[in-house]
Amino acid sequence: MVTIIIPCKNEEKYIGKLLKSLSNQDGISGMRIIVSDANSTDSTLSIIESFNYLNIEVITGGLPSYGRNLGASISKTKYVLFIDADVEIYQNDLIIKSIDRMERDDLYLLTGKLNSKSLITKMLYKLTNLLVSFSKFDKPFSVGSFMLMRRDVFNFVGGFPEDAFHCEDYLLSKKINPRRFGIINGYFWTDDRRFKKMGYVSMIKYVIKNIINRNDDDYFKKDINYWK
């Protein structure tokens, strides 16, 4: 039913935790996992190899949009689930419940709720979750860290925009009819490294600018060194 696609580069600190949490998921034994690796130079690949009991393969990726699109292009399942390498899932039935929800409500796209072990980041994620919830009434905003999508719809809308330097998840998800967009009542946990790198104030300003320019696709094509 689902192929999981993980873009990554030098994720030795996180990738093992993600793969371990995926191995604990109920009801998806044998699920195909595609890691789009952008030429990691640390121990990322050796860590992935240690999970050889999973149905996992590594392909050569690039920036997240390219890596995700490439993974989706070789998948054959009804659904594709895009997960970031620094995510952990503690709810063991989150993926199977997400698939059930997609089937039951005939959804095209589904996301979950962000959470973090950092108190400050947790509070900021609560605001992000509110934005995601309100987006159902206008233009859907699915967080790219956990993004379950029907593969045929993904292909129809053209996948992730590879000319965007950031917010590629929003640029894709806003193409979906709000009535076909859902939010599962479950959490995925992610690291606060982006906040640490950019600074909390700068990160908040970044989000505000994104909201202001949400209807200007060209704004997201400007390289702001987000992935560096």
Summary of the structure (lengths in Angstrom):
residues: 228
radius of gyration: 16.4
end to end distance: 34.2
largest distance: 45.8
contacts: 716
relative contact order: 0.16
helix: 42%
strand: 21%
